[in-house]
Amino acid sequence: MGDKNSLWNPAFMASQQGASSSNQNQNFSQTQANTQNQGPEIAPDGPAGSSSNAGGNIYAGQQQGGNAAGGFQMQSPRQSIFKNPWQEIPQIPESQRSTMRKQSNFPLPTTYEEDNAVDESSQQFRRRNSSLVIPPARAAGPDPFLYEKQPFPNYNDAQRRQSVAVTGGSQLSPQQVTKPSQLRKPGINTAGYMAGSINSSVYPATAGAYMSTRGGSSSLPSSRPPSPIIIVPKFNKIFTRQDLNPVIHSTPKYRRASLSSKTVSPLMALTKSLTTTYSLCNDDFAYQTSKNPKRVLTKPNEGKYNNGHDNVNSDYILYVNDVLGVEHNRKYLVLDLLGQGTFGQVVKCQNLITKEILAVKVVKSKSEYLNQSVTEAKVLELLNRQIDPNNEHHFLRLHDTFVHKHHLCLVFELLSNNLYELLKLNEFHGLSMTLIKTFSKQLLDSLCVLKDSKLIHCDLKPENILLVSNDRPDLKVIDFGSACEETRTIYTYIQSRFYRAPEVLLGIPYSTGIDMWSFGCIVAELFLGIPIFPGNSEFDQVTRIVESLGMPPAWMCDMGKNSKKYFHKMNTTVEKKFRMKTIDEFNLEFAANEESVKRYVKHILFDDIIRNARISKRISGNPALVEREIKNRDCLLHFLRGVLNLNPLERWTPQQAILHPFITEEPFTGEWYPPGTIPKKSQTARNPSLQFDSVALDKLQLGD
């Protein structure tokens, strides 16, 4: 076969049923004999004939029972034989080999081909000579758990290129690998090496044992000892530390000693011990942590007062890694800023002695803030040591006090987010009714203790109620800087505006009832997600309260020092009556610039605001849950009506409010009166002269 189709194509496999003709066998045997006699010379038949003769010479030495003189014995009709075209390259001169490669337009990969002669006219040959490439099936990989424990040998790149498709094939040792440059040198017999490589890389051990050599004699390859089998270590279960068997490598040279271990690794030498490494390399290198640039936590950070330690606002300029309290044998390392307000700053610190993370409040150096902080420290010390020593009533714990650079520092326990931040995280949507009840019960418990101790917090708001942690709904009441005794109410401008009680707005003497008003505003805000009375000014605050809850009693308007600012007294001969001033009247009288009230909700009346609040999408699709929510809202409305009573004498005390069905979760029937009081209807029917403050007078008679 002299044309291109007569070439052996290694990319396909041609099959033919039955044995080849005797003429083909005779030609194959003669070609084999001629090739053996000629040695490296090649027949003058051209590249095609050379390829055919060389190919026959190769396969003659690989058949079972075959010899050079008599040809080869026939195998089974469908047995696959491995053919390697590179095995003939060492028998061809270099010049002719390059010419053959140029004339041959096909690749020469290592493939399988059947030993039967190819009939190029057959339909099967033409089909297999198409572009469809069907690779031979590959055997499964070895099971790593079947080998015993033995370390892996160190293979080079040539060994990694060997096939591992067949289980049991022996691998070449590093000494047996021949470089490709050595294969191209003339005079080197590489046919035997290639046959050995075929035996060791692809065929199983059983098949490779019967592969004959180049001369055609069938002999077992017993001259070369087999290489060790690849052993994959086993996985063993570890029950104790004694079962671990770590491999300790030998210590490399030129490693310096370490205090914590024997030597210092290069990674530690260039990271954690970098300063020591620099010092060893350069004697002039000097490093001090005190000279590191520190991040400033206080703004503005320009020193103005107190020898440059305070800014223009009398705030102490704090830096990260500052140490507070050194003058008084304290060591509190500043870590980060937690908050900043009118009183000063709160920073997150670590006690370097006990390693505890705490919150330190650094008060401004002004005298008014200093006196207020001293009061807070005294109130907290009273609560922590005498009133609530077991930490059961949700009060902030004071750990230590000291002075640093003329600034009073109060050390508290570190808490989590406040209730305002919780609402912000909830996108200012109302909380669940269960969570509101849990928070309300804890706050009422704290207010009961404060009322029994005749103490007024005076600044109760969501920002001053903190969660202990984010994983449980436990609260702590903080910021007792405005607290005072009920018998010594000195200040008149107290409470934040949104949570300021009517008696404080009107200038009436106040008591612990102002904390109950703030508590009611907080509960309503937790339900709505926004403040119930968000006034922009005191006049706006009074206007919102009056529009929602109605006018306060006449005695409050008549008795209040600030009543004339907000109310206009009507000329009546029977009883005193007051009405709310309009915005124009207030602006004209006080030269103010009040504007119309901005509405954050659609409704104005208090009952409509609570009943028509947004229903959560989580329960809106369930009629049973919606009906339960409506009942809870009716109970909540009755509860808020009692704690947000405009009359401080009728407003519920914390001891009374904690017994409400909203807190105790008892069934609510629509009517509930605190213990110690008489319903208003029965009281007025018995004594019409006590129509105004009948419940309040009866409450004062019976006591709380």
Phi, psi and omega in degrees: 000111185255347180277183184293327182290342180282348179292150174282118181265111184285351181276352181229172177231120179258136182235148177211128181287141180088177182270160179282164180292161182291330178294321178295321179294320181293317178297322180295319181291319178295320178297322180294317181295317179299320180294323180291323180287323184283334180072234184284350181286163184233145179292148183279041179264358182097176183297324182293313179295327178295319180295322181291317180294316180296319178297320178294325178296324181291314185286340179294327180277358184250001181269149178289132177070010181277157174219169184289328185276321188260010181081208184234152175281149182284135174270182174298151188300331187246019182282133181272137180239138178279130181237127180243107184291340181287347184292341180269350186297320180296342182272358184245136177301159186294321181294314179291328181295320178293324178295320179297321182292325179291320181284336180272121183258036179224151178287167182233064176279170176277119184224182173254146173214144180285151185282348181289149179293149184264126174261105187292343179274351183286153179293327183291324179293316179297325178291320180283344178272012180276190182279355181281122181250118179247104182290155178292153178292139182255143180286161180290150179289164182289149176276115184292344183272359180268351181266159176277170183286118180204139183292153178288139173287160182268107182261149174266189185293325180294324179288326180293338180279351180290150182285139175239029183285335185248131181287137174096356179289134180283150184252155179282143173279162181300333181286339185269355182279126179256135181291151179298330179294329178288334180290333185273352181286137179289148178091357181263127180278100182258354181294319177294324177294319181293322177295322176295323178293324177296318181295325186271339189257327188245310187283150175294169182297324180291322180283323181290338181290337183256006177285130181274168182274187183295327181286346177100354179282135181269109179218151179286141180282068182271351181289328182259121180291144181291147178283158180295146180283143178292125181249127177259127181295153180274161172261124180246145178286138181251122180251324180227172179291337179289340179285344180282134178235077182290148178269117181264114180282157178289147183287124178294165180283163172062040172248133183280159183285161181228154180282320182278330178224186183289311182229168179254125179286158178300326179296314179291327181292333182257002179236281184291322181255033183294321180295323177293322178296317177297321181294324178288329180279329183224120181289337181277353181284131179223132183230132178225131181293334181292339180269001178292142175292134184249145179283130182278133180258339185260136176231134352293153186251016176274127179292129183235314183236176175056050179058034177086002180276339183247153176267193184291339179266011182064022174271140177288130182282112184260143176235154173294139180074013169291152178245120181260148174083018181294327181294336181243030176061034172246153179222098178242111182277124182284127181252313183196166179266129180263324182189165181212137182211195182291334182280331185155221185227152175238125183238151176273124185229163174238128175286111184291346180273312181261353181064022181268140178270125185225176175244129182244125178263114180261108185278151177297157184278000178287150187293323182293321177287328179294317179295321179294322179289327175296321176297317178299318180296322180292318180295316179294323177295322177294317181292317185286326187264326186248311187280315184227067182289338183266006177057055183246349188242024167065046174250149179296142181261127177263123183265319188198159174222143177200172180243131179229115178055047179066023176239129176286131181240127178248128184257120181242170170289148181275124181246182184257212184289156173270175185291330176294317177295328176294317177294326178294320176294333178270015179059035177056036169259152182296151178279170179290155182296326179294317180291324178296318178296321180295315179294318182297320180296320179291319179294321178295326176297318177293319181293328176296319179293320179294320179293320177295329179271001181057043177243142178243129180288316174073359178209050180277124181201166182301329180291339181259016175236114188247148172281141177292318177206167183277354184256000176209150186273056177258135185249158171222134177270129184236181173060076175262026179292334178260004183292153180207169175278150182295334181269356182226069179271097186271314187275147177250335179262088184228170178068147173288151191299317182297337186241021182275132184286155180300323180293330176287320179296322182273350179083039179256147176305136187245169180218201180293351179295336180292331175291327177292325176295314178298321178298317178297321177294325179292316180296318178296324178290323176296329180281317183275329186095345179227161179299145181282328180230077182273074182283141177277339178210176179294321177295317177296324179294315179296321180298316180295319180295316182292320179295328184271317187250350180099178181287143174291167179302154183296327181293330177289319178292327180282329186269335185290141179287331183258010184295326182295339179287331189247332187240153176246126183280129182268145181277102177225148181267338185277304183216162180281131177228148181228154174225156182284137177289149175280170181294320180294318178297319180292319180292323180289323183283321185248011180053042181265179181229049180286143178245174181295154185291131177273127184266130175258348176229161184287326188262160183250312181293146185297317180298319180291326180296319183284317185289326185260021178291162183297134176267134182298143179295339182293331182243357185293335181272358181248110182299326180294318179291326178294317178297321177294324178294321179296319178296319178296325179291323176297319178294319178296319179298318178295323179293316181290329176299326179283322183273344178251036175287131181296330180276113181297337179283336179261349182293140182294144173276163178298330178292328178281319183292331182288347178266000182290148179302336177296329180269316182280348180062031172276161180300134180256123183262358181105340179231130177205133180235138181297151176297141180093001179237159179247137179306145187297325182293313181292327180291318181288327179292328181280324183218092184296341181288349181250041184290331189280306186235045183295314182292321181292318179295319179295325180292323178291328179288318184278337182086172183268000000 
